[in-house]
Each structure stands twice: as C-alpha cells, then as structure tokens.
Amino acid sequence: GYEAIGFDHFAKPDDALAVAARSGTLHRNFQGYTEDRCETLIGLGPSSISQYRQGYAQNMPSTAEYGRMVGNGELGTVRGIALSVDDRVRGWIIERLMCDFAFSAIDLVERFGEAGEKLLSKASSTALLDPAHMLELNGNHFVVPVESRPFVRSVAAKFDKYFETGKARHSVAV
C-alpha cells in the first residue's frame, strides 16, 4: 500500500517522503514535496528558478539568449523577487499547513518573534470565523481537520497576501 503525503502525493511507507511526513520533517517548495531541508535550490539552465532564503531568481527563458549571456561571462539571471520577513512567516505557515496540516503557535513565535505574533491574529480570526471549520485552534496548534484536508490549499491561500490581492498566477486553490 501507499501512504498519503500532503494533500496530493502518495508514497510507499519506506520511501523518504513517507518517513519525512511521519516524522514532521516534510518540506514543500515550488517543485512539490521533498524531504530535503536545504533552504537553497540553485536552478541551472534556461528558464530555471533558484530559491534562496532571501528570495527567488529566474534565468533567461530563451535558450539562445541564455547561451549568449553565459557565453559572454554574464549571469543568466533576468529577474528576482526578494522576500520580506512577512513573506517568510507566511511561507512557513503555508508550508506547515501543506505538509503537516497544522502548525504550532509556539513554533511560529519562537522562529519569527514579533513578525510571527502579528500573523497569529490572522490565524486566530481565520480559525474562529470559518463557518466550514477548515482550520481549527486546538490549544496552541492550528489544525486542518481530516475531513478538510483535500481543501488545504484553500486554507493556505488565506495566508497568501499575494493571492488575496489577486497577484497569484499559478496553482489556483480549487
């Protein structure tokens, strides 16, 4: 048999993803679920995306232009996005929801201090004002109940300020 990993993956029980999911060390990046804990992912080649703690960078999409740039000793990067502290806090909440269907208020504040505390009120109001009970507050833990897990993207979207302002362009929640 297979075990559910997050909301849309499955793996055999001895697979590294299944082990990470059971141990609470599963991660998710723009490529999907991973057991890799590294915060840095360096993209190679045209159109590749690199992920850093501070943000993202994308290489030139055109193969010919990328080749010309690199051939001239230039970096192939054509754009980047810097992450604010708020972006990192929201990203951590979203990752924990997508991987564990839960996050700890204590962990949030320990990791991010005042910036984490600011988002606790958002999490609390999301949990308390949600008539569908897709996010519940159990002690110091915010939890997506089992019956709501297929809709975890919708819960996570409530913490994505770019989705809220209509800037999201990929992976629509439902």
C-alpha positions in Angstrom: 0.0 0.0 0.0 0.8 3.7 -0.2 0.6 6.4 2.3 -0.8 9.9 1.6 1.8 12.6 1.5 0.4 16.1 2.0 -2.8 16.6 0.0 -1.9 15.3 -3.4 1.0 12.8 -3.3 1.4 9.2 -2.3 4.5 7.1 -1.4 5.3 3.6 -0.1 5.8 3.5 3.7 9.6 3.1 3.4 10.0 5.9 0.9 11.9 9.0 2.2 8.9 11.2 1.6 6.7 9.0 3.8 9.3 8.8 6.5 9.6 12.6 6.4 5.8 13.1 6.6 5.6 10.8 9.6 8.5 12.5 11.4 7.3 16.1 10.7 10.2 16.9 8.5 8.5 17.1 5.2 9.0 20.3 3.2 7.4 21.8 0.1 8.9 24.1 -2.4 7.8 25.3 -5.9 8.7 21.8 -7.3 6.5 19.9 -4.8 7.1 17.8 -1.7 10.6 17.0 -0.6 12.5 15.6 2.4 15.4 18.0 1.6 15.8 20.5 4.4 18.1 22.8 2.4 16.8 26.4 2.0 18.8 26.9 -1.2 17.9 25.4 -4.6 20.1 26.5 -7.5 18.5 26.3 -10.9 20.7 25.6 -13.8 20.0 26.4 -17.5 17.5 28.5 -19.3 14.2 29.3 -17.5 15.4 27.7 -14.3 14.4 29.1 -10.9 16.6 29.4 -7.9 15.3 29.5 -4.4 17.2 31.2 -1.6 16.2 32.2 2.0 16.1 35.8 0.8 14.0 35.2 -2.4 13.9 33.7 -5.9 15.8 34.3 -9.1 14.9 33.2 -12.6 17.2 32.6 -15.5 16.5 33.8 -19.0 13.8 31.6 -20.6 15.2 31.8 -24.2 17.8 29.1 -24.7 19.6 31.2 -27.3 19.7 34.3 -25.2 20.7 32.4 -22.1 23.6 30.8 -24.1 24.7 34.2 -25.3 24.6 35.7 -21.8 26.6 32.8 -20.2 29.0 32.7 -23.2 29.8 36.4 -22.6 30.5 35.7 -19.0 27.3 37.2 -17.7 24.9 35.7 -15.2 21.9 34.1 -16.9 19.5 35.6 -14.3 16.9 38.0 -15.6 14.7 38.6 -12.7 14.3 38.1 -9.0 12.0 38.6 -6.1 13.2 39.5 -2.6 11.2 38.1 0.3 10.2 40.3 3.2 10.1 39.0 6.8 6.3 38.9 6.4 6.7 36.8 3.2 8.9 34.3 5.1 6.5 34.0 8.0 3.6 33.4 5.7 5.6 31.0 3.7 6.4 29.0 6.8 2.7 28.8 7.8 1.7 27.8 4.3 4.4 25.1 4.1 3.5 23.7 7.5 -0.2 23.6 6.5 0.5 21.9 3.2 2.9 19.4 4.7 1.6 18.7 8.2 -2.0 20.1 8.0 -1.1 22.0 11.2 1.3 24.5 12.8 2.2 25.4 16.3 1.7 29.0 17.5 4.6 28.5 19.9 6.9 27.4 17.0 5.7 30.4 14.9 6.6 32.9 17.6 9.9 31.2 18.5 11.0 31.2 14.9 9.8 34.7 13.9 9.3 36.7 17.1 7.1 39.8 16.6 6.5 39.1 12.9 5.1 35.7 13.9 2.9 37.2 16.6 1.4 39.6 14.0 0.2 36.7 12.0 -1.2 34.8 15.0 -4.2 37.2 15.0 -4.8 36.4 11.3 -4.6 32.7 12.1 -6.9 33.0 15.1 -9.5 35.0 13.1 -9.3 32.6 10.2 -9.9 29.7 12.6 -12.6 31.4 14.7 -14.6 33.0 11.8 -14.5 30.0 9.4 -18.1 28.6 9.3 -16.8 25.5 7.5 -14.2 24.8 10.3 -11.5 24.1 7.8 -8.9 25.5 10.3 -9.4 24.8 14.0 -7.5 26.1 17.0 -6.6 23.2 19.4 -4.7 24.6 22.3 -1.6 26.2 20.7 -2.0 24.3 17.4 -3.8 25.4 14.3 -5.1 22.2 12.6 -6.8 21.3 9.4 -9.3 18.6 10.3 -9.1 15.3 8.4 -12.3 16.0 6.5 -11.0 19.3 5.3 -7.5 18.1 4.2 -8.5 17.9 0.5 -9.1 21.6 0.7 -5.9 22.6 2.5 -4.9 24.8 -0.5 -7.9 27.0 0.2 -6.9 27.2 3.9 -3.3 28.1 3.0 -4.5 30.7 0.5 -5.9 32.7 3.4 -2.3 33.3 4.5 -1.0 34.3 1.0 -1.1 38.0 0.8 -0.4 37.9 -3.0 -3.4 35.6 -3.5 -5.6 38.0 -1.5 -4.6 40.9 -3.7 -5.1 39.0 -6.9 -1.4 38.6 -7.8 -1.3 34.8 -7.7 -0.9 33.3 -11.1 -0.2 29.6 -10.6 -1.8 26.7 -8.7 -5.3 28.0 -8.1 -6.6 26.7 -4.8 -9.8 24.9 -6.1 
